[in-house]
Amino acid sequence: MKFKLITLLYFICELCFAQHLKIPEGYKKITNSPASGRMMSTIAFKFDSDSLDDYALVVINKEVFNDVKLLIYVSSLDKQFEVDYINDYDFSIYPIPLTLKKNVLSYGYFLDGTAAFGRFLKLRFNANRNKIQIIGYDSSYRLNDGYVNKSYNLLTGKYIVTKTTHSQEDKTNKQYFNGKKQIEKLFIDDINNKLFEQLDNTGKEFEK
């Protein structure tokens, strides 16, 4: 009986999602993260300033392995936004599950064949502009003797570069570098290769 009730609630929720989020033709929902194997489901959350649910979902092209999109439905605008997962290389994309913290939606992905290069973005709805704003950017990649993590607060302009290296004596050394570079407000319409090049180059001098 309990199983039937859970199943019924699941289908009711899926029906609610389907009324708002429209999966583009030729795409399908990603149910499990190829990066971690964790479940990737449609999520309902309070993103804008009204009391209605907003929705987010990650989909992939059925025929093109590196064509992935984040779909976001904003109830106050009665509008669906589509955010392409930018891929600089012709490699597979490994999306990670969406996460929520307060009213901030985070999404990210790793690129296959790039020494585990990963990008992670934080999104928040800007009610004054009626747009989805990018408020944070994180990236990571491996070095020959370690790896680099960078966290960029796009609201304050402050960024932290953490460089971790391993010596031949199996000792781990961590170096932390701080910087600040204020840039104009960024929105999901600004997401492209040129933007990521700009963000990736910020603090690059500390990654060597």
Secondary structure, DSSP 8 states (H G I E B T S, - for coil): -HHHHHHHHHHHHHHHHHHH----TTEEE--B-TTT--B---EEE--SSSSS-EEEEEEEESS-TT-EEEEEEETTTTEEEEEE---SSSS-EEE---EEETTEEEEEEEETTSSSEEEEEEEEEETTTTEEEEEEEEEEEEETTEEEEEEEETTT-EEEEEEEEE-TTS-EEEEEEEEE-----EEGGG-SHHHHHHHHHTTGGG--
